[in-house]
Amino acid sequence: MARDRVTKSIRRQPARPFGVAVLLLAILATAACGGRKVSAPPPTRTKQSAPPKRPAGAPTHPQKEPTANVPDRRSPHPPEVQGVRSISRTIPPTAQIAADGAGPLIRIGVLPAVRNVSISSDAKFYLIDKSSEQPRRNVVGTITVSLENKSGPHPEARKTFRVQIASLTRAVDAEALQRQLEDEGIQPVLMQFNPNAAAYRIRVGRYETRAEAEAAAAQLRRQRYPQAMVVQETVSEVPAGPDRRTALHAANKKVSEQSAAGFLFLPSDPERPIKVNGKPYRGAIETLANRNGKVTVVNELALEHYLKGVVPEELPPRSFPEMEGLKAQAIAARTYALKHRGQFKSEGYDLLASERSQVYGGAASEHPLSTQAIVETAGLAVYAQGELIDALYTSTCGGRTEDYENIFGGRRVSYLRGVTCAIDQSADGVQGEIRSLARRPSASNGEVTTLPPEMALMNIIGVLGEDALEASYLSKPATRQEVAEWVSRTAQILKRKPADANGTINASLERLGPFCAYLVDHLFSRQAAEVMLSEADTHYYLASLRDNSELPAATRRQLAFLIQKNILIPFSDNTLRPGQPLLRQRALAMLYRTIEAHSALPLESGKLLRAQGDLVQVMNGRDPVEARLAKGLYLYQRVGKELLATETLKVVGGEEVRFHRRNGMIDYLEVTLGANGVASDRFSRFSQWEKTFTIEEAAKKLRSVFKLGRLIDLQPTKFGSSNRVTELKVIGTQGEFLLTGMRIRSVLGLRDTLFSIAREQSEAGAVSKFIFTGRGWGHGVGLCQTGTYGMAVAGEKYEAILKKYYTGVEIRKAY
């Protein structure tokens, strides 16, 4: 293959068989435990086919969303050894890591390349020099591990040639290109920061002569990298052999150890784990020197314990507390880990702790709900045609997933097909219905009228009595006694002690001016208007009213005060009509707005999870609230700023709600239909998005890939089964180019490829801006993480969820 001529192989040290390592672990464990026999489970040996390669480009994680926490699961490199991994290492003398029935051992690169690292524990722990036969050392406190020089041959400086692919100003773009090149089998790939140009250089290969490098660069330019060029570097190499010039140094006030092979750290108590830079990890911690002159930190532990730090990072239980969804995520994560063990074998570990593999947060990330999901699905994995599947998953699929080959290229994968992200329950997707049984005011002609929502609230909080249920009640003038009672009840809700308003009860409270003065005296304070408003302020708020001259002088300042507070609202013709009788609805509306101004409305808010009969479940903050609907429920649908009374409302879950509870029952409910439709991933805040680029911003991104000149337009030319853009034509003054699959998203920095493009034009008629409006976050292939939560909310079990997103699979024990 042409790619083979570009790739330069790196020699690896021979590996020690893993099966022997596990056997040695069991023997050493027996000795360590005072002769008690402990058997280690044999590693799983499953025949697997190498997963297809695919491009990279995963974004950073959303803020605690799978998403809102967790966009891409990729397979940057196929496993070098299928089934059982072999890595040369020292086996820790402890039975706690894999001999507890928690699955095979797995090695996680938690810090792939650091200058130094601190290792500590809340209890005594053990240090083992991997290069010697010395017994383990007891350690208390913190050990710092760093890379230091030691005696031995000096490095030899020599010249070499590489091919520079691009120079990028953003680290995230450089990292995406680095992963993409690695996915294509090009090795080695180096990302170097150039401080003079404030840019990241991506260089590949290593060639003895310029002619070899020029041939490789020409091949890369023909493939898809038009800017590939040859550069010369000076490198320092240490001759192979036991006396390398660097070694790890572990030190504190009482310890000073040096080792060429690295160190192993073991906990004395599994419930008081080893900490890496203050972050706790179950199992053993290993430090070793890597080829880049840095320290690599590896966490070795049983796979089931590893999952305890993965699942809550990938699908946070605090935000998505549905057990069946967490079980589906646990099985997908276990399947991915089993499939890709050995993926980074040459680096000394199986998987990374980042989104390049699966996000792993160690013991600090564990949560009781996700741990329960892992325990209850222990050992289960997903298979297709007898082999472990490549269990890709994506944060938010935007309502439908995509066929594998349309995003990553290559062959068709039978179990990674595009599907609709919704339960197969009904044609319209509706999963529940809420009914209102509240009594309605009846008009004289027999028609049923509706009660305005603010009047319904005034009724249920006790300001307005049952008389309000008569159709003509609110349209009639208020009486002096009614006003006094309403204000008194409102004062109780606001916990206000009424002012000593001498004689005001005898005033003409049926008129606007005296009513406003009474309201201010009792619900604010007698001096509130005088303190807050000057004469000039009073004039300012009243001067524009058409009936300004008709306002009573004695109450002008109180009227202005209530206008300033948005409690008194003029009529649509900009009048107050102070001479007209004060209608009940107007007086009550002002009292309602007073309660609102004091933030005293006793309403709760949240997201509707499910509705079944007269029982509803609402996510109120981080806690689900389950309550029954009262027979006198007031039900309203919010449309924009309007609240519309309704007797029935179709819901799917995920709708924003405000509600009032009395005696544990909901008697007032506002529902806003969800903007994300009926898709199971509607609970994600990334279900819909919009991003705008000026044409200059878009051109800057694209010039890192194409020599396009001035950008003219972007045109989608092919679409996948989910309507994702799978081919995007880039039109420039120097030619037309194509972006395909994942590269569309990684080059332009978009959340997903499920988007449409709108354009703004300059006065000259040329494109000046691109507005991308889309759905989803991630590559859109495989299991949709927020969709699993939505399906679980709708009552689906984990088996059905997994079989929804992975086509034609079976779920069975892997160990």
ZANUVO-821045 format. One line per 8 residues: their letters; for each residue x, y, z of C-alpha. Coordinates in steps of 0.001 Angstrom, whole numbers. Layout:
N
A	X:Y:Z  ...
end
This chain:
815
MARDRVTK	0:0:0  1063:3596:-634  432:4335:3034  3071:1778:4027  5739:3788:2218  4854:6846:4309  4759:4981:7619  8069:4453:9405
SIRRQPAR	8014:1625:11907  9343:1908:15471  11012:-1057:17076  9341:-2420:20171  10738:-4472:23013  9453:-8053:23255  6373:-8454:25436  5850:-10836:28331
PFGVAVLL	2790:-13100:27903  -142:-11788:29896  -1400:-15221:30925  1873:-15917:32760  1582:-12539:34434  -1853:-13336:35835  -648:-16702:37100  2297:-15023:38819
LAILATAA	-119:-12524:40318  -2134:-15311:41905  997:-16973:43364  2340:-13735:44791  -1092:-12855:46104  -1237:-16109:48024  2084:-15383:49688  1090:-11841:50466
CGGRKVSA	-2104:-12953:52190  -544:-15287:54744  -974:-18474:52725  -4662:-18029:51976  -5303:-19392:48494  -6654:-16805:46076  -7416:-17739:42500  -7214:-15148:39743
PPPTRTKQ	-9814:-15410:36959  -8320:-16298:33586  -8375:-13547:30975  -11108:-13659:28366  -9963:-15072:25056  -12458:-14123:22405  -11720:-14257:18744  -12254:-10794:17325
SAPPKRPA	-11735:-9040:14041  -9771:-5805:14020  -12095:-2812:14086  -11978:-531:11026  -9921:2621:11212  -11647:5943:11241  -10799:9631:11463  -10498:11466:14740
GAPTHPQK	-11612:14878:15843  -13487:14504:19124  -14347:17825:20780  -13764:18528:24440  -16477:17311:26779  -19589:19341:27362  -20091:20596:30889  -21065:17370:32625
EPTANVPD	-23204:16297:29765  -22706:13077:27811  -22616:16021:27358  -23939:17357:28769  -21099:15378:28861  -19421:13332:26250  -19244:13498:22521  -17152:10834:20764
RRSPHPPE	-15960:7307:21200  -13414:6447:18541  -10920:3731:17817  -7805:5646:16755  -5769:2439:16322  -6911:-1164:15942  -5737:-3421:18771  -2382:-4947:17958
VQGVRSIS	-3327:-8222:19644  -6930:-9314:19696  -8364:-10839:22838  -5507:-11004:25350  -2952:-8206:25616  753:-8704:26300  2800:-5967:27962  6204:-6340:29559
RTIPPTAQ	5861:-5276:33188  6395:-6255:36797  3385:-7981:38366  2334:-6357:41651  2346:-8698:44691  -1260:-8080:45678  -4508:-9980:45305  -6679:-6885:45319
IAADGAGP	-6344:-5882:41713  -7835:-8709:39664  -8404:-11664:41971  -11701:-10386:43358  -13892:-11536:40479  -14084:-8021:39018  -12949:-8940:35546  -9610:-8948:33755
LIRIGVLP	-6895:-6429:34476  -6768:-3299:32373  -4069:-635:32194  -5126:2997:31790  -2777:5784:30764  -4021:8434:33180  -1088:10784:32505  610:9812:29244
AVRNVSIS	3443:12383:29384  4267:14655:32348  7510:16100:33683  6838:14907:37229  4025:13532:39344  3185:13284:43039  2067:9921:44457  378:9785:47855
SDAKFYLI	-2292:8097:49957  -4301:8751:53110  -2728:5586:54527  593:3772:54324  1344:2522:50821  4062:490:49096  6783:1354:46579  8387:-1295:44359
DKSSEQPR	11388:-762:42081  10534:-2735:38943  14171:-3144:37926  15333:-4995:41039  14456:-7880:43308  14275:-5641:46379  11286:-6061:48697  8594:-3447:48660
RNVVGTIT	9121:-347:50777  6555:1105:53149  5852:4755:52373  3952:7463:54243  3264:10899:52797  3924:12058:49250  6483:10730:46760  7520:12872:43793
VSLENKSG	8508:10944:40671  10534:12676:37983  12928:11849:35167  16598:12425:35896  19970:11844:34242  22142:8968:35298  25476:7560:34193  25698:5942:30790
PHPEARKT	26320:6701:27134  25756:10260:25960  23064:10991:23420  24198:11093:19825  23082:14111:17781  22232:13534:14137  20102:15010:11375  16843:13554:10192
FRVQIASL	14037:14575:7843  10298:14809:8503  7219:15881:6555  5319:18891:7949  1600:18557:7271  329:21869:8657  959:24740:11054  -2150:25579:13094
TRAVDAEA	-2826:28358:15582  -5354:26428:17699  -4222:23500:19815  -7588:21758:19438  -7247:21797:15630  -3678:20502:15854  -4727:17675:18184  -7584:16721:15850
LQRQLEDE	-5213:16573:12873  -2702:14548:14899  -5363:11976:15795  -6558:11869:12186  -3082:11097:10884  -2594:8403:13521  -5941:6889:12543  -4695:6618:8972
GIQPVLMQ	-1707:4592:10142  904:7315:9647  3644:7051:12291  5177:8752:14108  3102:11951:14345  4581:14844:16328  2858:18027:17473  5373:20775:18252
FNPNAAAY	4649:24302:19473  6577:27051:17709  6659:30063:20072  7991:32392:17380  4982:31817:15152  2573:31044:18035  1507:27976:16088  1430:24188:16430
RIRVGRYE	3404:22250:13810  2238:18781:12823  5082:16648:11470  5150:12987:10482  7641:10241:9696  11374:10067:10131  13638:9639:7096  17351:9134:6673
TRAEAEAA	17557:11092:3399  15765:14072:1902  14854:11978:-1158  12885:9540:1018  11120:12432:2736  10296:14114:-599  8717:10911:-1885  6595:10621:1256
AAQLRRQR	5559:14297:1037  4496:13870:-2580  2394:10861:-1618  727:12808:1206  -5:15754:-1097  -1734:13397:-3529  -3782:11824:-736  -5330:14865:932
YPQAMVVQ	-2620:17013:2476  -1682:19648:-139  594:21602:2227  2919:18669:3015  6570:19737:2837  9959:18384:3904  11757:19810:6955  15108:18937:8513
ETVSEVPA	15550:18374:12255  18422:17639:14601  17585:14884:17078  19440:13350:20010  19363:9592:20415  20518:7365:23240  22090:4091:22086  19991:1039:22944
GPDRRTAL	21090:-961:25973  20775:-1157:29746  22649:2091:30453  20249:4719:29157  21020:8210:30422  17638:8737:32046  15949:7033:34965  12947:7653:37177
HAANKKVS	13662:9174:40564  11181:8706:43426  11900:10925:46420  10627:12593:49564  12318:13414:52894  12802:9712:53707  12928:8073:50289  15351:8467:47389
EQSAAGFL	15139:5708:44795  16275:5568:41174  15056:3027:38643  15522:2603:34904  12459:328:34677  10071:2479:36717  8132:2193:39957  4999:444:41119
FLPSDPER	2833:1873:43932  344:-302:45813  -2242:609:48456  -2111:-1071:51858  -5883:-697:52111  -8052:-920:48941  -10533:1519:50478  -7769:4144:50828
PIKVNGKP	-6462:4255:47272  -3289:5685:45797  -3543:9341:44726  -1972:10770:41580  -1491:14519:41951  -4105:14352:44699  -6655:12368:42665  -7459:8852:43996
YRGAIETL	-7334:5720:41836  -8240:2149:42696  -5685:-608:42092  -1985:-77:41388  -178:2942:39998  2848:2472:37768  5289:5167:36620  7627:4621:33704
ANRNGKVT	9843:6679:31402  8494:7112:27874  10300:7698:24600  9647:11439:24651  11640:12032:27817  8554:12326:30038  6928:10280:32794  3968:8053:31934
VVNELALE	1544:7225:34767  -508:4036:34394  -3385:2859:36575  -3744:-943:36587  -6966:-2322:38002  -9811:-4751:37397  -12081:-3792:34519  -15224:-3606:36676
HYLKGVVP	-13478:-1179:39042  -12302:829:36032  -15907:1177:34859  -16836:2767:38190  -14715:5744:37153  -15940:5737:33538  -19743:5515:33613  -20359:8579:35863
EELPPRSF	-18039:10623:33626  -19733:9507:30437  -23343:9714:31672  -23406:11726:34919  -25972:10203:37314  -26629:13600:38902  -27983:14886:35602  -29307:11607:34158
PEMEGLKA	-30463:9482:37134  -32203:6645:35281  -30954:3185:36190  -31757:1493:32877  -29915:4218:30962  -26901:3871:33251  -26943:98:32738  -26920:568:28965
QAIAARTY	-23982:2970:29284  -22124:542:31566  -22478:-2330:29089  -21426:-128:26156  -18361:1114:28083  -17432:-2446:29124  -17766:-3647:25526  -15607:-789:24259
ALKHRGQF	-12913:-1500:26848  -12825:-5228:26073  -12721:-4608:22338  -9874:-2111:22535  -7613:-3621:25205  -4071:-3340:23929  -4848:-370:21697  -1852:1528:23125
KSEGYDLL	217:-1528:24013  3413:-19:22620  3048:2880:25068  2693:570:28076  -1075:763:28609  -4361:-368:27071  -6500:2758:26923  -6245:6456:27642
ASERSQVY	-8271:8146:30373  -9504:10827:27961  -12183:11057:25260  -9728:9453:22820  -10734:6197:24526  -13284:6661:27338  -13231:9390:29962  -12018:7885:33247
GGAASEHP	-12039:9922:36440  -10765:7382:38956  -12277:6782:42381  -13220:10446:42859  -15807:10179:40064  -17678:7186:41468  -21383:7548:42220  -23722:5052:43932
LSTQAIVE	-26207:4942:41038  -23647:4216:38331  -21842:1739:40584  -25132:-106:41082  -25651:-181:37309  -22180:-1680:36849  -22691:-4306:39565  -26081:-5361:38204
TAGLAVYA	-24691:-5809:34685  -21305:-7278:35695  -19530:-9023:32820  -22221:-8274:30220  -21083:-7106:26783  -22557:-6621:23289  -21803:-9074:20491  -22569:-9312:16794
QGELIDAL	-22023:-12564:14910  -20181:-13973:17927  -17665:-11142:18255  -17473:-8097:20523  -18784:-5051:18722  -16962:-1749:18385  -19343:-24:20818  -19153:3550:19547
YTSTCGGR	-21298:6090:21312  -22030:9768:20932  -23258:12424:23342  -26363:13710:21549  -27461:12369:18165  -29967:15090:17286  -32898:12701:16968  -31301:10127:14652
TEDYENIF	-27995:8315:14331  -25975:7787:11152  -24553:4842:9204  -20947:4191:10190  -19408:4442:6719  -20990:7832:6021  -19016:9375:8896  -15828:7329:9124
GGRRVSYL	-15580:5900:5610  -14531:2359:4915  -16663:-730:4984  -20259:-1093:6076  -20637:-2149:9732  -23809:-4184:10168  -24555:-3130:13745  -23740:610:13325
RGVTCAID	-26710:1686:11217  -28646:4932:11400  -31785:4697:13554  -34423:7070:14860  -33656:8143:18426  -37142:7619:19873  -39112:4787:21397  -41331:2812:19060
QSADGVQG	-44519:3563:20992  -46856:5500:18745  -46856:7243:15404  -46942:10725:16941  -44325:9955:19618  -46655:11039:22427  -46018:9140:25632  -48447:10720:28086
EIRSLARR	-51413:13013:28590  -52277:15473:31358  -55917:16294:32010  -57347:19201:33956  -60412:18556:36095  -60692:22112:37388  -64098:23761:37529  -64510:26390:34849
PSASNGEV	-66491:29651:35058  -69631:29360:32918  -70904:32314:30922  -74577:33245:30919  -74972:31729:27447  -73739:28368:28743  -70286:28526:27142  -67315:27551:29277
TTLPPEMA	-64835:30372:29791  -61318:30155:31169  -59722:31663:34243  -56612:33798:33592  -53524:32102:35079  -52779:34948:37507  -56331:34694:38845  -55985:30925:39152
LMNIIGVL	-52832:31424:41219  -54507:34068:43380  -57238:31515:43994  -54984:28599:44978  -52719:30703:47249  -55758:31976:49126  -56104:35624:48058  -59135:35085:45849
GEDALEAS	-62091:33005:47008  -64300:30541:45181  -66453:33428:43941  -63895:33868:41151  -65244:30736:39486  -68356:32648:38426  -67987:33871:34834  -68942:37506:35430
YLSKPATR	-67139:37950:38761  -63867:39440:37583  -65472:41923:35213  -67423:43704:37993  -66208:46587:40223  -64433:45711:43465  -65997:46626:46781  -64245:48425:49629
QEVAEWVS	-64428:45342:51857  -63081:43021:49134  -60073:45272:48570  -59280:45340:52290  -59496:41527:52522  -57353:40961:49404  -54638:43317:50626  -54678:41702:54088
RTAQILKR	-54268:38193:52609  -51507:39403:50323  -49700:40951:53314  -49822:37553:55047  -48255:35874:51973  -45520:38533:51910  -45129:38249:55691  -45642:41991:55971
KPADANGT	-47032:43777:59007  -49627:46225:57630  -48931:49918:58203  -51184:51931:60492  -53048:53599:57650  -55383:55850:59621  -58748:56105:57987  -57738:54682:54618
INASLERL	-60233:51831:54982  -62975:54427:54887  -61615:56061:51757  -63044:55326:48356  -61046:52194:47637  -63228:51532:44595  -61110:54104:42715  -57573:53651:41380
GPFCAYLV	-55822:56449:43313  -56977:55519:46846  -56454:51802:46083  -52816:52426:44997  -52132:54467:48142  -53638:51711:50289  -51565:49034:48486  -48278:50961:48973
DHLFSRQA	-48998:51658:52653  -49759:48025:53479  -47464:46042:51148  -44405:48310:50967  -44324:51080:53561  -46078:54406:54064  -42919:56350:53227  -41796:54129:50307
AEVMLSEA	-43039:56425:47541  -41771:59612:49234  -38317:58109:49849  -37855:56534:46440  -39299:59267:44206  -38707:63006:44066  -41180:65424:42551  -39160:65354:39340
DTHYYLAS	-39240:61540:39304  -43000:61572:39815  -43448:63936:36900  -41141:61768:34747  -43246:58619:35201  -46631:60342:34779  -45967:63090:32221  -46554:60956:29111
LRDNSELP	-49968:59633:30235  -52824:61003:28159  -54947:61569:31286  -52072:62924:33410  -54082:66023:34339  -56925:63889:35731  -54766:62061:38288  -55602:62979:41921
AATRRQLA	-52838:65129:43433  -52911:63259:46772  -51903:59928:45200  -49704:60943:42234  -46500:59816:43889  -47925:56365:44773  -49188:55939:41205  -45714:56813:39842
FLIQKNIL	-44080:54453:42367  -46219:51503:41223  -45598:52320:37527  -41853:52310:38275  -42233:48834:39869  -44241:47516:36856  -47172:46828:39166  -49514:49464:37705
IPFSDNTL	-49771:49028:33935  -51500:51745:31837  -54217:50732:29390  -53279:50213:25732  -54262:53825:24955  -51712:55035:27562  -54305:56112:30143  -54919:55134:33779
RPGQPLLR	-58653:56108:33888  -58604:57090:37565  -62243:58191:37543  -63657:54839:36501  -64667:52147:39025  -61800:49779:39855  -62621:46360:38386  -61849:43259:40426
QRALAMLY	-59547:41759:37777  -57454:44945:37610  -57070:45179:41386  -56219:41474:41713  -53737:41659:38829  -51900:44473:40646  -51768:42408:43824  -50477:39433:41799
RTIEAHSA	-47697:41571:40320  -46855:42826:43820  -46353:39238:44975  -44247:38632:41856  -42170:41766:42555  -41374:40390:46015  -40442:36966:44494  -43062:35413:46738
LPLESGKL	-45030:33297:44283  -44903:29778:45802  -44089:28088:42489  -41583:25338:41787  -39985:24685:38418  -38268:21812:36666  -38500:19385:33753  -41320:16912:33313
LRAQGDLV	-39997:13345:33307  -43185:11376:32765  -46967:11582:33119  -49217:8594:33643  -52822:9024:34646  -52966:11476:37557  -49319:10810:38508  -46480:12999:37233
QVMNGRDP	-42740:12970:37886  -40731:16180:37635  -36980:16733:37868  -36821:19605:40339  -33210:20757:40375  -31225:17542:40893  -34026:15638:42643  -37036:13937:41030
VEARLAKG	-40407:14933:42503  -43354:12562:42179  -46827:13920:42879  -50455:13397:41998  -52591:15921:40155  -55346:17515:42194  -58927:17175:40956  -59123:20961:40764
LYLYQRVG	-55922:21251:38671  -55441:24478:36741  -53557:23500:33545  -51893:25965:31180  -49692:25655:28102  -47064:28376:27673  -46615:29652:24105  -44030:32398:24054
KELLATET	-45075:34836:26776  -48697:33702:26705  -50326:31115:28970  -53274:29318:27387  -55751:27412:29540  -56327:23856:28335  -58216:20784:29509  -55776:18211:28031
LKVVGGEE	-52133:18367:27049  -50070:15748:25181  -46543:15345:26601  -43440:13206:26015  -41257:14235:28952  -38571:16879:28957  -41020:19786:28918  -40269:22805:31119
VRFHRRNG	-42878:23150:33892  -43852:25476:36733  -46182:24132:39366  -47742:24689:42790  -48158:21948:45377  -50619:21903:48238  -50803:18979:50640  -48462:17051:48339
MIDYLEVT	-50691:17434:45276  -50181:19647:42227  -53094:22034:41806  -51511:24462:39307  -49334:23462:36344  -47756:25407:33471  -46195:23361:30651  -43941:24595:27842
LGANGVAS	-43780:22138:24958  -40172:21129:24294  -38225:22858:21545  -36414:19577:20804  -39482:17599:19718  -40040:13968:20689  -36529:12545:20172  -35191:10589:23132
DRFSRFSQ	-32163:12901:23359  -34380:15968:23868  -33116:16243:27456  -29712:17397:26190  -28965:21105:26058  -26950:20341:22928  -29920:18877:21055  -30036:22077:18974
WEKTFTIE	-27312:24614:18277  -26295:27467:16031  -22853:28705:15054  -21945:31694:12899  -18672:32267:11050  -17673:35289:9040  -16291:34246:5674  -12824:35229:6891
EAAKKLRS	-13156:32999:9981  -14303:30037:7868  -11507:30632:5348  -8871:30635:8098  -10018:27200:9262  -10088:25787:5748  -6684:27137:4722  -5100:24741:7219
VFKLGRLI	-6239:21973:4860  -6612:23492:1385  -4797:26077:-694  -8084:27700:-1649  -7198:31390:-2038  -10219:33512:-1159  -13231:31545:99  -16345:32017:-2017
DLQPTKFG	-18922:29517:-693  -19630:26260:1155  -22138:23867:-394  -23343:20523:1042  -23358:18018:-1832  -24084:14644:-157  -26169:13572:2825  -26362:10439:4951
SSNRVTEL	-29374:8424:6051  -29958:10845:8947  -29588:13928:6682  -26102:14574:8070  -23826:16346:5629  -21355:13702:4430  -19725:15778:1686  -19156:19541:1694
KVIGTQGE	-17867:21393:-1348  -15437:24203:-546  -15308:26794:-3336  -12336:29127:-3455  -10684:31357:-6011  -7957:28718:-6510  -10226:25749:-6971  -12935:23520:-5502
FLLTGMRI	-12242:21013:-2726  -14209:18401:-785  -14498:17795:2939  -16042:14442:3845  -17291:12632:6938  -15689:13550:10262  -13329:16064:8636  -16259:18431:8042
RSVLGLRD	-16792:18682:11760  -13161:18662:12886  -11915:21256:10382  -14788:23699:10869  -15124:23081:14616  -18842:22167:14549  -20733:20175:17163  -22104:17709:14599
TLFSIARE	-22601:17304:10866  -26398:17353:11134  -26807:20973:10015  -28130:23388:7408  -26321:26501:6184  -27819:29974:5801  -25791:32818:4304  -25633:36549:4855
QSEAGAVS	-24615:38681:1911  -22547:41829:1681  -23782:44879:-206  -21853:43620:-3213  -23836:40360:-3151  -21008:38095:-1979  -21308:35738:986  -20203:37526:4182
KFIFTGRG	-21349:35073:6880  -22278:31410:7247  -24934:30503:9832  -24856:26799:10723  -28051:25592:12416  -27884:22029:13587  -28680:19288:16033  -26569:16937:18142
WGHGVGLC	-23065:16805:19567  -20620:14158:18428  -20094:11899:15445  -23671:10598:15557  -22779:6894:15229  -23869:4138:17616  -25459:4598:21015  -26813:8075:21821
QTGTYGMA	-25975:8748:25466  -28684:11283:26268  -31012:9175:24141  -30442:6234:26490  -31627:8451:29325  -34715:9546:27377  -35600:5963:26525  -35130:4942:30165
VAGEKYEA	-37409:7789:31278  -40013:6398:28873  -39765:3008:30593  -37432:1081:28275  -35048:-1534:29729  -31322:-1591:29005  -31575:-4559:26584  -34086:-2690:24407
ILKKYYTG	-32009:486:24564  -28822:-1236:23396  -30612:-3145:20657  -32211:94:19495  -28874:1756:18768  -26826:-1358:17872  -28612:-3272:15107  -28862:-7060:15211
VEIRKAY	-26791:-7640:18351  -26981:-9900:21383  -26046:-9171:24999  -24279:-11895:26937  -21589:-12549:29510  -18020:-11849:28432  -16593:-13232:31691
end
